[in-house]
Amino acid sequence: MLALDYAFAGLGLGAIAALSGVGLLITYRATGVFNIGHGAIAMIAAYLYWQLARWGVPSWAAAALVLVVAAPMFGVVLERAVFRPLQRRAATPADSLVATIGILVLLLGVAYVLWGAQARHPESLFPQSVWHLGGVVVHEDALTDLAVVVFGTGLLGLVLQLTPLGTQIRAVVDRRDLAELSGVDADRVAAIGWSIGSVFAALTGILLSATLPLDPFGLTLVVLETFALPVIAGLTNIPVAIGAGIALGIGSSEMNLWTPSHAGLAQIWDAAHANLFVILLLVALLARKRLAESGGDAGTATTFARRRAGEQSPARLALQYGVAAVAMLLPLAFGDVNLRQAQEIPALAIIFVSIVAVTGYSGQISLGQAGYAGLGALFFAKVSASTPQIVALLVAAIAAGIVGFLTGYPAIRRRGLFLALTTFAVGAAVSRFVFAQTYFTSDVTVHRPSLFGLSLEGDHAFYLFELAMLAIAFLIMYNLRTGALGRALVAIRDSEDGARAVGVDVRVLKVLIFTVSAMLAGLGGALLAQQSESFTATAFDPLEASLPWFAVVVVFGADSAAAAVIGAAFVVLVNAVSNQSGAYLIPVGLVAAFIGRLPGGAAEIARRLTDATITPTVLMKRFSASVPPPRTPPVLSERGREALQRLRAGRATR
Amino acid sequence: MSESVSGSRLEATGMTKRFGGLTAVDDISIVAEPGQVTALIGPNGAGKTTLFQCLTGSERPDAGVVRLAGRDITRLNPDARARLGLGRTFQRLAVFPSMSVADNLRVGAENRPRLGGFLRVAALLIGMLGFPIDDDKANGRRVDEVLDLLGLGHLRDAPAGSLSTGTLRLVELGRALCNDPKVLLLDEPASGLDTSETQELQTVLRTIAADGIAVLLVEHDVHLVFDVADAVYAMAEGRLLTSGSPDDVRRHPAVLAAYLDVGGAVS
């Protein structure tokens, strides 16, 4: 009977997970974009629901407002403002992926700034009473959740199968250009896809917030873990996603039935139990044989990594580096508090540089860098307890590199979206199974190193030491960028097929760059921990760190190590000025989300702002000029019209 | 060309490739001899490209063996094949758009097959530490030679992303040549080229073959094929119609019927 109790207990969570998975799949199938921001939309919707209820709106009305008004509108806005410009620019799926990460980061920032980090507890939308039916405990909300899933997806299925809209969605996904030629308004289809996806996300968020504490990062991450479902469903099969969601919910609940007697094993079992979705996401990504993106694969990060300002003259370059070096020394003149804050810059910069190496230089999207950084910090803390700190720092970087090698090796079999998801899953798994486990992180102490008997405890000395490490990182980056190795990496970024055609060993180079990047990240992470003289798990969280860091690097210029330092300075500066550690998320998220309008990122903004004489009207023109003029609606050719008529006739006779 | 290259024989026997119920390539055998230009022709959907992909390693054949200089390479990846001397170009271009034309070629020159296995990885690591062990001068010379051969000298510093399709086909060809191939596989090298460019391409192909390289091209432009090829294979619906000298193939009734629209295109 206990087994049945647990089954019912897990049913609710499984149903909600299925809802999230279906939402992701619908958007993906209607727009060809995998929405990394899905979880943040769920989170924002839950906050909105909570806020409305707090203002005295009855919870059913609050839910209705969010689900019927706010969420669909948000979807339409997303399509118009974010994804249509990308579509017009014929941007690659990798650009769209960046835009969805931008949405995620932006919404996280908005929630963080508006509502803070403390957990809220919205009222449950559905009654949560518990029934006892013949000895079995039945949770009423689990049944209502299941009913919502069945009703919502059933309705959706009918729409997709039986209405012209469904046909149009399928046509747009298969061949957008041909669908448009035969008179399908692809923009409208995409807007509908985004709206449906947003409504499903909002519903997920509202239902989930009844059982989970609502805070910006926690709930979002739980929803992101449901990425497992669309991956298991091969990005196509909605019923499989639903089944997998419910099975996972129940399975996770059933794991309560048994606990290993051995204490260590019990801890592992508990961790696995609490993170079943993360495990399955990773397993599905690594084990599924065929995983194909529909409508073109995200390939490598070419387009957004390739925008360089052109070659600079050596004199100008030297001047720029001179100015930058002086600027980096400025904090030494700061007061204690400011200097301590500035110490974050070199550490963070090294981590950002590691993202430049893997994403900018060689085009591999890596969304799990914080995992390697955190491992670097943890390795350093553990090893430095028994060895000189400077040796420990080296060991930590190498150990992080080894983890990068071990995880990079399977990851590189994937491309584009699936590589991005795999790296994200690796970061999440490391966070959950290492950073969140007291076994690894309890009584960890971090001390600043000493160099040949010279203590670096002092803030000035430590800052200089960090700069020296940053210089080493730059040296490595220089070697990665120049010569045959640098050209081979860029060749892989620009065209993997082309690189293979001349015998570039693509696999070896990819593993190499993952390893080097993880080493750099580990070094940066160790420095970050030394700076605060502590190890904090949230500092290396996949959501609070990995994804925003990736967005910063892309926004400031994925192809430039120097830009990564500017990005790090920006993050630290904004947080220091606003006195909120999440404030930088908003500007970074905004620019990343609007990568379709600002393909040049922060550098483009700076260039436009500083160009020539600026008057408000010139400025407005300059920014509006980047939006391409609307395309003339496709004229229906005679053949297209006939085809459409045949299609309609076929529908009617069915 | 100063660094004389001797070619190798590429031989594929019994190649078969199915996609679901469709047999795209049905038991085809083909040979590209060193020093010769071999052409593969056929109407759309004949299976030329699929066969080509099986030769380059982009596709795995369901049956058949590919041999390069007698060595079985059927199970090797594209990059491993390239290191053994199998050069190629692409129908859908695969240049490196963010690099200059010269750097595109340089990637070819720098990855010339020299070291095997562990030594290659070691060389990479040493390069990463700031001690590249490349013969920069030799690579530069090779790039210059090929730029001259293809008449791309004036474009050496132009970013590849800014050039026309026709020019980029030459850039790809140049990249492959810098890699010192023993066999060169060209996928529709003349598409996107104008008449005079096509004529230049003919000369280039003859030069390459005269150097001893085995050249195999898949091509739509029948004029180019019959002018430049030493041996022609004609395919239709996944099968080999006929093969032989250009003259034999041109007169073969099945070719005339299936591909050349009887008595038409080729005079």
Interface residues (C-beta under 8 A of the other chain):
Chain A: T302 R306 R308 L475 I476 Y478 N479 L480 G483 A484 L485 R487 A488 V490 A491 R493 D494 S495 D497 G498 A499 R500 A501 V502 G503 V504 D505 V506 V508 L509 L512 V516
Chain B: T56 S58 N77 P78 D79 A80 A82 R83 G87 R88 T89 F90 A94 V95 F96 P97 S98 M99 D103 R106 V107 G108 E110 N111 R112 P113 R120 V121 L124 L125 G127 M128 L129 G130 P132 D134 E172 R175 A176 C178 N179
